[in-house]
């Protein structure tokens, strides 16, 4: 996994999404990021996307969404 910072955004490259989740948490923590990634089932149209699960901060927007 690689994390590249660009100002206040990051690019994360994950080569093995099924690697030890504790390792992901450790790398994100060392980079100063409060991120808890996990593998979730998605439709084929959302594969290889970053998805969020739950409340998006906007009324009526819950569930799974992609960036």
C-alpha positions in Angstrom: 0.0 0.0 0.0 1.3 3.5 -0.9 0.0 6.8 0.3 0.9 10.0 -1.6 -0.1 13.4 -0.2 -1.1 16.3 -2.4 -1.9 19.2 -0.2 -5.0 18.2 1.8 -5.8 15.2 -0.4 -4.3 11.8 -0.6 -3.9 9.1 -3.3 -3.9 5.6 -1.9 -2.8 2.6 -3.9 -3.8 -0.8 -2.6 -2.3 -3.8 -4.3 -4.1 -6.5 -2.1 -7.5 -5.4 -0.8 -7.7 -8.7 1.2 -4.4 -8.1 3.1 -4.5 -7.9 6.9 -6.9 -5.1 7.9 -4.7 -4.4 10.9 -1.8 -3.5 8.6 -4.0 -1.1 6.6 -5.1 0.6 9.9 -1.4 0.9 11.0 -0.3 2.5 7.7 -3.2 5.0 7.7 -2.6 5.8 11.3 1.2 6.5 10.7 0.1 8.8 7.8 -2.1 10.7 10.3 -5.4 9.5 8.7 -8.4 8.4 10.7 -9.5 5.7 8.1 -10.9 2.3 8.8 -11.0 0.5 5.4 -12.8 -2.7 4.9 -13.9 -4.8 2.0 -17.7 -4.6 1.3 -19.7 -6.3 -1.4 -20.7 -4.0 -4.2 -22.3 -4.2 -7.7 -20.0 -4.6 -10.7 -20.5 -0.9 -11.5 -18.8 0.1 -8.2 -15.9 -2.2 -8.3 -12.5 -0.5 -8.0 -14.2 2.6 -6.5 -14.0 4.2 -3.1 -17.4 3.7 -1.4 -18.8 5.2 1.7 -21.3 3.4 3.9 -23.8 5.1 6.1 -24.8 8.7 6.7 -23.3 11.2 4.2 -24.0 14.3 6.3 -26.9 15.3 4.1 -30.6 14.7 5.0 -32.0 11.7 3.3 -28.6 10.4 2.0 -27.7 7.0 3.6 -26.6 3.7 2.2 -23.6 3.0 -0.1 -22.3 5.7 -2.4 -19.2 6.0 -4.6 -16.7 8.8 -5.4 
